[in-house]
Amino acid sequence: MPLIIIAIGVALLLLLMIGFKINGFIALILVATVVGFAEGMPAHDVIHSIQSGIGGTLGGLAMILGFGAMLGRLISDTGAAQRIATTLIHSFGRERVQWALVITGLVVGLAMFFEVGFVLLLPLVFTIVAASRLPLLYVGVPMVTALSVTHCFLPPHPGPTAIAAIYNANLGTTLLYGIIITIPTVIVAGPIFSRFLTKYEKTPPEGLFNPHLFTEEEMPGFWNSIFAAIIPVVLMAIAAICEITLPKEHPVRVFFEFIGNPAVALFIAIVIAVFTLGLRNGRSLEQVMNITGDSIGAIAMIVFIIAGGGAFKQVLVDSGVGKYIADLMSGTTLSPLLMCWTVAAVLRIALGSATVAAITTAGVVLPIIGVTHADPALMVLATGAGSVIASHVNDPGFWLFKGYFNLSVTETLKTWTVMETLISFMGLAGVLAINAIIH
């Protein structure tokens, strides 16, 4: 019976979001309430579970999401992202421009939501296409692939960071495994796949080709720009390596575990960015603070959707459904990693939102981690991989790609949808391969 209730709850979530276009946060809270009552929880306990689920989820994430948004906006609005892109493109040359855009997408995407990075970098793609006379999709798809892959696999991006918080996965380990999966995934779904898309002769849409681009004098230096962008990842990676190689009480490990904490690492990056990208580049402290303040509004709804997922998860745990699923899984041979990927993939196809699909999946499959002893970091990556599969007409990213690349719906299905599906399957293969090696 508990599994039937979960199935009805998920079906209700699909109906609310797809059929009635209900906001994701409202839909998740409503479904959490319905599932709680259906499982026999008293009204007071349902409310308490929802509140504790929201608080528990955001308690560990609020600083990371907020600092990440601030850093991303600083990189964007000071011209640092444009500096990184233009320098790499100039260094790599016309023949290897795809690899320059892959690196740009990975670096910029780490601190930004997909849509923000997409809109920020597409004007640079248009400029490169005009100057090099290379096909639009050949140039643009590698960059878009890199942005999408960071959304799946690489903390401190908010997507995998939020899932890791629910699974209680070590973010440093998740990052290291994520980097291992990212390299082959971005190569196959980016530069290699884009070579098959040259038959689509497209030009940038009217009105999108002449956005504001920073002048040479307005942009900070390349090393200042890239240092501020990658310092959180460097600190987190060092902390993860220290955790693997050094004793628990070793002072070097203790130090790097502190500064490699995602919230601390992002805060350090913001402090560096305020001075190197802002004050040293001619902006006043008030202007820089306005940039950081404006960034929070852009992530508000994403934060609430993540909170709604946390509420749903907590109701499943407190109602006893979690224990029921755990008992059910105790004798099964089904791979928990494959289960994560499958549930996330089904929800993604039905809901469209990768974030909602991933957060909902985390709540449903969380109980099996303790029973199956699955690696939480790999569970994060399997969930992320499943959450991007087969993007189609119910995904805002589908229409964003279609509009900026001037494609028909059919052409978008043959390009964007295939690219996202490649990322999903490559991610699953990488997760299963790492799991086979470490076990």
N, C-alpha and C positions, 0 to 999 in steps of 0.2 A: 504493500500500500504506500509506504513513503516514496518509493520511486515513481509511482503513478502520480502522486501529488507534485513531485518535482517536475515531471513531464507536463502536467497541466499548467504548472507555474510558468515554465519556459514557453509553452504555447500561448499563454496569456500575455507574456512579455512580447512575443512576436506580434500578436494581434494588436496590442496597444501601440507598438512602435511603427509597425508596417501599415496596419489597417487604419488606425485612427491618428497616426502621426503624433503620438504623445511624446513629450520630451523624455529623454532617456532617464534622467534622475527621477522624475515623477513616476515613470513606469516601473523602475526598479524598486522604489519604496513601496508602491502599491502592491506589486507582486510579492515582495518580502512579507508584507502584512497579511496578504491572502494565504500564503504558504504557512505562515506561523499559526494562523487560526485553524487552517485545515489540519495541521499536525496536532491540534489540541492544546496549544499554548494559551494560557490566560492572557487577557488583553494587556495587563500591566507588564507581563514578561515579554510580549511582542514589542511593546514600545521600548522597554529596556534593552532588548537585543538590538533593535535598530539603532538606538542611540550609541550603545557601546560599539557596534560594528562601524558606525561612521567615525566615532572618536578613535577607535583602535587603528583603523586604516589610515586616517589622516594624521594621527599622532606622529607616525614615523615618516610621513610623506610630505607634510605641509611645507617644511623648510626646503626639501629637495625640489618640489614642484615650483615653489616660489623663487628660489635662487636660480633654478634652471631657466625659468622664464626671463628673469632679469638679465642673466648672462647672455641668453640668446638675443634679447632685444638690444643689448649693448653692442654685440658683435654685428648686428644688422644695421642699427641706426648710426653707428659711428663710421661706417664704411669698411670695417674690418673684413666682413665676409666678401665684399667686392675685391678688396686687396688680395685676399687669399686666392680667390678664383682667377683674377687677372694675372697674378704673378705665376701661378702654376701653369696656366695656359701658355703664357709667354715662354716659360722654361721648357715645357714639354714639346711645344711646336705643333704645327698643323697635323702631322701624321699621328701624333699620340695625344690629341686633344681629348679623346674619350677618357684616358687614364687621369688626366688633369681634373676632369669633371667628376670622376669617381672619388678621387681624394677630397675634392672640394665638398661633395655631397656628404661624405662620411664625417669630415671635420665639422662642417656647419650643422649637420643633422643631429649631432650628439646633444646639442643644447636647445634644439628647437622642435616643436611639433611639425609633423610632416607638411601640413598646409602652409605654415609660415615659411619654412625653408624652400618649398616649391615656388611660392609667389616671389620670394626674394631672389632666387637664382635664375628663374626663367628668363628675365630680361637680359642677363648675361649670356645665356644660351642663344637668344635671338641675335645678339650683337656678334657672337662668334660665327653663327650661321651666315650672317650677312657678309662678314669679312672673309671667311674661308670658302664660301660657296659649297659647303658640305651639306648633306641632307639633314633636315631638322630633327627627325627621330634618331638618326645615327649619332647626332651630337647630344641630344637631350635625354634619351632613355638611360644611358649610364649614370647620369647625375640623379635622375628620379629613382633609379634602382638603389643607389647608395642611400638616399634619404629614407626609402621604405625599409631597407635592411636595418638601419639604426633603430627604427621604430620597433622592430621585432627582437633584436638580439643584444643591443649595446646600452647598458647603463652608462651614464646617468640619464639617458633619455627617459622621459616619464613613463612610457609604455612598459618596458621590462622592469623598471624600478617599482612600479605599482604592483605588478604581478609578484615580484620577488618579496615585497612586503607581506603579501597574503600567504605565500608559501614559506615565509621565514627563511629564504635562501640568502646565502652570502653573496653580496653584490660584487665583490672582487672576483670570486670564483665564476659567477655568472658572466662577468665581463671577459675573463680569460677564455672560457668556453665559447662565448659569443664571438670573440675575435677569430677564433679558429674556424667557426662556421661561416662567418662573414666573408672571409677571403675568397673561397671557391664560389660561394653563392653570388656575390656581387660580380665576379668575373663572368660567370655563366649567364646570369639574368641581365647583365649590363652590356659590356662591350661585345661579347659573343652573340647574344640574342639580337642586339641592335643591328648587326650586319645583315640580318635577314629582313630588315625593315626599310631598306633603301628604296624599295619599289613604291613606297608611299611618298610621293612628291608633294610636300606641304610647305606652305609659307606661314610665318607668324600671322595671327589674326589682326585685323585692322584695329588700331587703338591700343594695342599691347606692346608695340615695338619701341615706343619712345618714353619709357618711364624715367623718373629721376635717376641719373647715375652720378656718382660722386666724381669730382675732379681729382686730379693727381694730388693737388695741395690739400684737399679735404680728407683724404684717406690716411690712416696711420701706417706705419711701416709694416712690412710683411712679417718679420719675426715677432714684433709686438702683437700683431693680430693673431698669428697662429699659436703663440705661447698662451695667450689668454683663453683660446678656444680649447686647447688640448690638455691644459694643466690638470683639470679634474680627472681625466682618464689616466694620465700618467701617475698621479698620486694614488688612485684606486688600484691600479695595476701593481705598483710597488708594494702596497699594503697586502695585496693578495699573494704576491711572491714571498714576502716576509712571513706570512701566515703558514705557507707551505714549508718553508726552509728553515725557520728559526724557532727555538723553544718559546713557549707561551710567555714567559717572564723576561725574555731578552729585551733590553732597553730599546734597541733599534726597532724591533717588532712593535713594541708598545707605542713608540713615537709615530711610526708610519700607520699603525692602525687608527691612531687619533686623527692625523691630518689626511689619511686616506678614507676616512668616513665620508660618504657621498655629500652630506650636508656641509661638512667642514671643507671638503675639497672645492665644492662649488662656491662657498663663501670666500675662500682664498682667491679663487679665480675672479670673483666680482671685485674684490679689493684691488687686485692687479689691473683689471680692466678699467676700473674707475680712473686710475692714474695714467695707465699707458695708452688707453684708447680715448679717454675723455679729457682729463685735465692737461696732459702733455700735448694734446692735439688741438688746443685752443678753445676748449669748451669750459664753461664755468661749472662749478659743483652743482649749482641749481639746475642747469640744463641736464647734467648727467643724472641727477636724482629724478628729474621729470621723466627721463627715458625709463628708468627702472620702475617708477610708479605706474606708468602707462602699461607696462608689460603684464601686470597682474590681471587686469580686466580681460585680456585675451585668453587666459587659461581658466577663468572662473567656472565655465560650464563643464570643462573636462574634469576639473577637481571634484565637482559635485557628482558627476557620473561615476567616478572612481569611488566616491563616498557611498553612493547608492549600491554599487557592487559589494562594498564592504558590509553594508547593512544586510543585504541578501545572504551573503556568506555566513554572517553571525547568526541569523535566524535558522539557517540550515544546521549549524553546529548546536545551538541551544535547544532546538526542538527535538534533537535526537537523531535527525536524519543522517548527520555525519557519522555517528556510531553505527547506524544501520548499514550505511555504504561500506564502512571499514570492515564490519563483520562479513559482509557479502563478498568483499574483495580478498578476504584472508586466505581463501582456498583457490583463487583463480590464477590462471597462468597468463592471462591477458596482460600485455605490457602496459604499465601505467603511463609511459611516455606516449605510446600510440593512442591510448584513451584520451589523454590531454589534447593531442593534436586533432583527433577526430571530433571531439565535442566542440572545440574551438572552431574547427572548419565548418561544421554544420551551422553553428550560431552565426558565424561570419556570413555565410551564404544567405541565411535567412534574414539577418538583421542589417547587414551592410556595415555597421560600425565595428572596426577592429577593436577599439577600446572596450566597448560594451561586451563583445564576444569574449575577449580575453578575461575581463574581470568576472563575468558570469561563470565562465569555465573554471576559473580559480576557486570560486565558491563551491562549485559542484564536486570537483575532484580533490579538494584539499584533504578530506579524511583518509584517502588511500596512501598518502605519503608515509604516515607512520606504520601502516600495516605492511606495505610492500617494500619499505626502506628505499624507495626511489630517491635519486639525487635531486634535491629541491632546485638546484641551479639548472639542471637539464629539464626539469618540469617547466620552469619558467620559459626556457627556449622552445620547448615543444609547443607550449601554449601560444607563444608569440608567433611561431611558424604557422600554426593552424589558423590563427586569427587574421591572416592576410590573404588566404586562398581565394581565387575565383571572384575577385571584386567585379561587381556588375552594376546594374542601373540603380540599385538601392544604396549605393555607396557614394557619398559626396566626392571622394577622391576620383571616382570614375568620371564624373562630369567636369571636375577641375582639369584632369588630363585631356579630356575630349576638347574642352574649350581652348586651352592654351596651345594645343598641338593641331587645332583646326581639323579635327577628324570627324567622320560620321560615327554613328553608334556602332555599326558593324565593324568599322576599322578600329574603334576603341576596344571592342571585344577581342579583336585579333592581335592587339598590341599590348595595351595596359593589362587586360585580364590575364593574358598568357604570361606576361612578365611577373605579375603578382603570384600566379600559380607556380611558376618556376621557383620563385623565392620560397614559397611554402614547402614544396617537395624537397628542394635542396636543404632547407633548414631541418626537415624531418630526417633526411638521410644523415646529416651531420650529427644530429642529436643521438641517433641510434648507433652511429659509428663510435662516437666518444664513449657512450655507455658501454659498448662491447669492449673497448680498450681498458677502461678504468675498472670494469668488473670482470 
